[in-house]
Amino acid sequence: MILLIALIPFGPREPGPGTVAAKAAPSKLCAVRALPLDFRESLGSQEPAWDDWRWQSRQAVTNLQALDKALALTDAERIGASRAEASGLPISITPYYLSLCHPTDPACPIRRQCIPRAEEAIATKGDLRDPLGEEAHEVAPHLIQRYPDRVLLIATDRCGVYCRFCTRSRLVGDGGGARSMTALEPAFAWIEAHPEIHDVILSGGDPCLMSTERIARLLRRLREIAHVDYVRLATRAPVTLPQRITAELCTAIRESHERTWIMTHFNHPKELTEEARAACARLADAGLPVMNQTVLLRGVNDETDTLESLFRGLVRSRVRPYYLLQMDPVGGTGHLRTRLSRGVELMAALQGRLSGIALPKFIVDAPGGLGKVPIGPNYVVSAKDGVTVLETFRGDFVEYYDPIEH
């Protein structure tokens, strides 16, 4: 394994636990580095273990005490972590992903995604427990249908990292773990009885936290259903647990269902580490198309340069930027949500700076499970008598004439 060396030196923590070191300059960028040596030693980490995804999963940080060993927490983070231990969305952070967190800067974009904060207790207007209305659209146990031709199958409640903005915070980490094939059989039977279903999204939790054999069995079972044209496997493992994306797993996915698309979830360019890019390469080399859905997050990626860097980096990694998602109004996440208009502004700024292959759609998932709504800048200035006035990304105006109908 090649270690990623710190860009900011580690020193003794001054003045003490729960405060930010006085000499550290806050930054929106996060130093990509290995974990502090003392923390790695406390976990018993050796290089072979570090590269083992099972070790990473077993050693996930799940409480305030462990976080204190790696980071100089702020009071807000301490309060948030203490509350998360007691109830609500639990803490789980793989050592790998924790190693991307800046040790003293709470504004680190990686840290903001995975470390609980006191603001999670603040209610915001429009907050919903189930923002996508999934419970109301459950057609069989663990099976959700919100569109006529596709369904979402929840295969597990486990993730390598519990993101603090999780849409399914109501159920992830609830102790159920991977759903057995027996438990999922009513869902398979429902799909078989509905030939209008062509697309199955395998989600959770993160399906890649399951064993390779379990994933392969799920895909083979879906392959038996003739009218299912393709499967989308939704996973954040390339981001938070790239060690999981082994050649064995990639081959198993490809051989179990050759029409599987990988839907991953990079939110910041600092997540495109050497390990993450290698994981994406293994997927692509196995013939698995990889798409990315980025969530727009305040203080993480709500700047034009950040998104441009992320989307360019994804394309270089053979990952297609698919969606930029307005964050769902999950309860306790108002501190991470941007104004809707901010997303429109960002898309306007990116238009013309990025080629079409690197520019995702900006999407709002309508609260209540009413479906995705694409929104963006309006480039139509006026349309009258067969003449449409358009505004280009440079701010020029041009007339477009409709053909004369004979």
C-alpha positions in Angstrom: 0.0 0.0 0.0 1.2 3.5 -0.8 0.7 5.8 2.1 -0.7 9.3 1.4 1.6 11.7 3.4 0.2 14.5 5.4 0.2 18.0 3.9 -0.1 19.5 7.4 2.3 18.2 10.0 0.9 16.5 13.1 2.1 17.9 16.4 1.1 17.8 20.0 -2.5 18.9 20.4 -2.6 22.3 21.9 -4.5 23.3 24.0 -6.4 20.1 24.6 -9.3 17.8 23.8 -12.4 19.3 22.4 -10.8 22.5 21.1 -9.2 23.4 17.8 -5.4 23.9 17.9 -4.7 27.6 17.9 -2.0 27.4 15.2 -4.1 25.5 12.7 -5.5 27.7 9.9 -9.1 26.6 9.1 -9.4 25.5 5.5 -12.2 24.2 3.3 -9.7 21.7 1.8 -8.7 18.5 3.6 -5.2 17.2 3.8 -5.1 13.7 2.2 -3.0 11.7 4.6 -2.5 8.5 6.6 -3.9 8.3 10.1 -1.7 9.6 12.9 0.7 6.8 13.9 -0.5 6.6 17.5 -4.1 6.0 16.3 -3.1 3.3 13.8 -1.0 1.6 16.5 -4.0 1.7 18.9 -6.0 -0.2 16.3 -3.2 -2.7 15.8 -2.9 -1.7 12.2 -0.3 -3.3 9.9 -0.2 -2.7 6.2 -1.8 -6.1 5.2 -4.6 -5.4 7.7 -5.1 -1.8 6.4 -5.7 -3.2 2.9 -8.2 -5.8 4.1 -11.8 -4.5 3.8 -13.0 -6.8 6.5 -10.5 -5.3 8.9 -11.6 -1.8 7.9 -15.2 -2.8 8.6 -14.4 -4.4 12.0 -12.3 -1.4 13.1 -14.8 1.2 12.1 -14.9 4.1 14.6 -18.3 4.0 16.3 -18.1 6.2 19.4 -16.9 9.5 20.8 -13.9 7.9 22.7 -12.5 6.5 19.4 -13.0 9.8 17.6 -11.1 11.6 20.3 -8.0 9.4 19.5 -7.9 10.7 15.9 -9.3 14.2 15.9 -9.2 17.4 18.0 -13.0 17.6 18.3 -14.9 20.9 18.7 -17.6 21.2 21.4 -20.2 21.0 18.7 -18.7 17.7 17.4 -18.5 16.3 20.9 -22.1 17.1 21.6 -23.2 15.6 18.3 -21.1 12.4 18.8 -22.5 11.9 22.3 -26.1 12.3 21.0 -25.4 10.0 18.1 -24.2 7.3 20.4 -27.4 7.5 22.5 -30.0 7.6 19.7 -30.7 8.4 16.0 -28.2 7.9 13.2 -25.2 6.0 14.7 -21.6 6.7 14.1 -19.6 4.4 11.8 -16.4 5.6 10.0 -13.9 3.3 8.5 -10.3 3.9 9.4 -9.5 4.7 5.8 -12.2 7.4 5.5 -11.3 8.8 8.9 -7.7 9.1 7.6 -9.0 11.7 5.1 -10.3 14.0 7.8 -8.2 17.0 8.8 -7.1 16.4 12.4 -7.9 19.9 13.7 -10.1 21.7 11.1 -13.8 21.1 11.6 -14.4 22.8 8.2 -12.7 19.9 6.4 -15.2 18.7 3.8 -14.6 15.0 4.7 -15.1 15.7 8.4 -18.4 17.5 7.7 -19.8 14.5 6.0 -19.1 11.9 8.7 -18.6 13.6 12.1 -21.9 14.3 14.0 -22.5 17.9 15.1 -24.7 19.5 17.7 -26.7 21.1 14.8 -28.3 17.7 14.1 -30.7 18.4 16.9 -32.0 21.6 15.2 -35.3 21.2 13.4 -35.6 23.0 10.1 -38.8 23.9 8.3 -39.6 21.1 5.8 -37.7 18.4 7.6 -39.0 14.9 7.0 -38.3 11.6 8.6 -38.8 9.8 5.3 -38.3 12.6 2.7 -38.7 10.3 -0.4 -41.9 8.7 0.9 -40.4 5.3 0.7 -42.5 3.7 3.4 -45.7 4.8 1.6 -44.3 3.3 -1.7 -43.3 -0.1 -0.3 -44.9 -2.7 -2.5 -43.4 -5.7 -0.8 -41.0 -6.1 2.1 -37.8 -4.2 1.4 -39.0 -3.2 -2.1 -39.9 0.3 -3.1 -41.6 1.5 -6.3 -41.8 5.2 -7.1 -41.7 5.0 -10.9 -43.7 2.7 -13.3 -40.7 0.8 -14.7 -38.3 0.5 -11.8 -38.0 -0.6 -8.1 -35.5 -0.2 -5.3 -34.5 -3.2 -3.3 -33.1 -2.6 0.2 -30.6 -5.4 0.7 -29.0 -4.3 4.0 -29.0 -1.5 6.5 -25.2 -1.5 7.0 -22.7 1.0 5.5 -18.9 1.4 5.9 -19.6 5.1 6.9 -22.9 6.5 8.1 -23.0 9.8 6.3 -24.6 12.6 8.4 -26.9 13.6 5.5 -28.2 10.1 4.8 -31.7 10.0 3.3 -32.4 6.7 5.0 -31.1 7.7 8.4 -34.4 6.3 9.8 -33.3 2.8 9.1 -29.6 2.5 8.5 -27.7 0.7 11.3 -30.9 -0.5 12.9 -29.3 -3.9 13.6 -31.0 -5.9 10.9 -27.9 -6.3 8.8 -28.1 -8.0 5.4 -31.5 -9.3 4.5 -31.6 -13.0 3.9 -32.6 -14.5 0.5 -35.7 -15.9 2.2 -36.6 -12.4 3.5 -36.2 -11.0 0.0 -38.1 -13.7 -1.8 -41.4 -11.8 -1.6 -39.7 -8.9 -3.3 -38.4 -11.1 -6.1 -41.8 -12.7 -6.5 -43.4 -9.2 -6.8 -40.9 -8.2 -9.5 -41.6 -11.5 -11.4 -45.3 -10.7 -11.3 -44.8 -7.2 -12.8 -43.3 -7.4 -16.3 -43.4 -3.6 -16.6 -40.3 -3.5 -14.2 -37.1 -3.2 -16.3 -34.7 -1.7 -13.8 -33.8 -2.8 -10.3 -31.7 -0.6 -8.0 -29.9 -2.7 -5.4 -29.4 -0.4 -2.4 -29.4 -0.2 1.4 -27.3 0.6 3.4 -24.5 -0.4 1.1 -24.8 -3.8 -0.6 -21.0 -4.0 -1.0 -20.8 -4.5 2.8 -22.2 -7.9 2.2 -20.1 -10.9 1.3 -19.2 -11.4 -2.4 -21.2 -14.6 -2.5 -24.3 -12.8 -1.1 -24.0 -10.1 -3.7 -23.5 -12.7 -6.5 -26.6 -14.6 -5.3 -28.8 -11.5 -5.4 -27.6 -10.6 -8.9 -28.1 -14.1 -10.2 -31.6 -14.2 -8.7 -32.4 -10.9 -10.6 -30.9 -12.3 -13.8 -33.5 -15.1 -13.7 -36.2 -12.5 -14.2 -36.4 -12.0 -17.9 -38.0 -8.6 -18.1 -35.3 -7.0 -15.8 -33.1 -5.4 -18.3 -30.4 -4.2 -16.0 -29.5 -3.7 -12.3 -28.0 -0.7 -10.6 -25.8 -1.5 -7.7 -25.7 1.6 -5.4 -22.5 1.7 -3.3 -20.3 4.2 -1.6 -17.6 1.6 -1.1 -15.2 3.2 -3.8 -15.3 6.3 -1.7 -15.3 5.1 1.9 -14.0 1.6 1.7 -12.1 1.2 -1.6 -10.4 -1.9 -0.3 -13.7 -3.7 -0.8 -13.6 -3.3 -4.6 -11.4 -6.3 -5.2 -10.8 -8.0 -8.5 -12.8 -10.9 -7.1 -15.8 -8.8 -6.4 -15.7 -7.1 -9.8 -15.5 -10.5 -11.6 -18.4 -11.9 -9.4 -20.6 -8.9 -10.3 -19.8 -9.1 -14.0 -20.4 -12.9 -14.1 -23.5 -12.8 -12.0 -25.3 -10.2 -14.0 -23.5 -8.7 -17.0 -25.9 -5.8 -17.2 -25.0 -4.3 -13.8 -24.3 -0.6 -13.5 -22.3 0.7 -10.5 -23.8 3.9 -9.0 -21.3 5.5 -6.6 -21.3 8.7 -4.6 -18.2 10.9 -4.6 -18.9 14.4 -3.1 -15.5 16.1 -3.0 -12.3 15.9 -5.0 -10.3 14.9 -1.8 -12.2 11.6 -1.9 -10.5 10.8 -5.2 -7.5 9.3 -3.5 -5.1 6.9 -5.2 -7.0 4.0 -3.5 -10.3 5.3 -4.7 -9.2 5.8 -8.3 -7.7 2.3 -8.3 -11.1 0.9 -7.1 -12.9 2.7 -9.9 -10.3 1.4 -12.4 -10.9 -2.2 -11.3 -14.6 -1.7 -11.8 -14.1 -0.2 -15.3 -11.5 -2.8 -16.3 -14.1 -5.5 -15.4 -16.5 -3.9 -17.9 -18.8 -2.4 -15.3 -20.0 1.1 -16.2 -19.7 3.5 -13.2 -21.9 6.5 -12.6 -21.7 9.0 -9.8 -24.4 10.9 -7.9 -23.0 13.9 -6.0 -25.1 15.4 -3.2 -24.8 19.2 -3.0 -23.6 20.0 0.6 -23.1 23.3 2.3 -19.5 23.8 3.3 -18.4 20.7 1.4 -18.9 21.2 -2.3 -21.0 24.3 -2.8 -18.3 26.2 -4.8 -17.9 26.1 -8.5 -14.1 25.3 -8.5 -14.8 22.4 -6.1 -17.4 20.8 -8.3 -15.4 21.4 -11.5 -12.4 19.7 -9.9 -14.6 16.8 -8.7 -16.3 16.2 -12.0 -13.1 16.4 -14.0 -11.4 14.0 -11.6 -14.3 11.6 -11.9 -14.1 11.5 -15.7 -10.4 10.9 -15.5 -11.2 8.0 -13.2 -13.6 6.6 -15.8 -16.7 7.6 -13.8 -19.5 9.5 -15.4 -20.9 12.4 -13.3 -24.7 11.5 -13.5 -26.6 13.6 -11.0 -25.9 16.6 -8.7 -28.6 16.1 -6.1 -30.1 18.8 -4.0 -29.9 17.4 -0.5 -33.0 15.7 0.7 -34.7 17.5 3.6 -33.9 14.8 6.2 -34.5 15.8 9.8 -31.4 17.3 11.5 -29.5 18.1 8.3 -30.4 21.8 7.8 -26.8 22.9 8.5 -25.7 20.9 5.5 -28.4 21.9 3.0 -27.9 24.7 0.5 -30.5 27.0 -1.0 -32.1 25.5 -4.1 -31.1 28.6 -6.0 -27.4 27.9 -5.1 -27.5 24.7 -7.2 -28.9 26.6 -10.1 -26.2 29.2 -9.8 -23.5 26.5 -9.8 -24.9 24.7 -12.8 -24.9 28.0 -14.7 -21.3 28.6 -13.7 -20.3 25.1 -14.9 -22.1 25.3 -18.2 -19.5 25.9 -20.8 -16.6 25.2 -18.4 -17.2 21.4 -18.6 -18.0 19.2 -21.5 -21.3 17.4 -21.6 -19.7 14.1 -20.4 -18.5 15.8 -17.2 -21.6 17.8 -16.5 -24.3 16.1 -14.4 -28.0 17.0 -14.2 -29.1 19.0 -11.2 -31.9 17.1 -9.6 -34.4 17.7 -6.8 -36.1 14.6 -5.5 -39.6 15.9 -4.8 -40.5 15.5 -1.1 -43.1 12.8 -0.5 -41.8 10.4 -3.1 -43.2 12.2 -6.1 -40.1 11.7 -8.2 -37.0 13.5 -9.5 -37.3 17.0 -11.0 -34.5 18.3 -13.1 -33.9 22.0 -12.7 -31.3 24.4 -13.9 -30.7 27.8 -15.5 -33.3 29.0 -18.0 -31.6 29.9 -21.3 -34.8 30.7 -23.1 -35.3 34.5 -22.9 -38.5 34.7 -25.0 -40.4 32.7 -27.6 -43.0 34.3 -29.9 -44.2 33.8 -33.5 -41.7 31.1 -34.2 -38.7 33.0 -32.9 -36.9 31.9 -29.8 -34.3 34.2 -28.1 -31.6 32.2 -26.3 -28.9 33.3 -23.9 -25.6 31.4 -24.3 -23.3 30.5 -21.4 -21.2 33.5 -22.3 -24.2 35.8 -21.9 -24.7 36.4 -25.7 -28.2 36.5 -27.1 -29.2 34.7 -30.3 -32.4 34.2 -32.2 -33.5 30.8 -33.3 -36.1 30.5 -36.0 -38.5 27.6 -36.2 -39.1 26.0 -39.6 -42.1 27.1 -41.6 -44.8 24.5 -41.6 -46.2 23.7 -45.1 
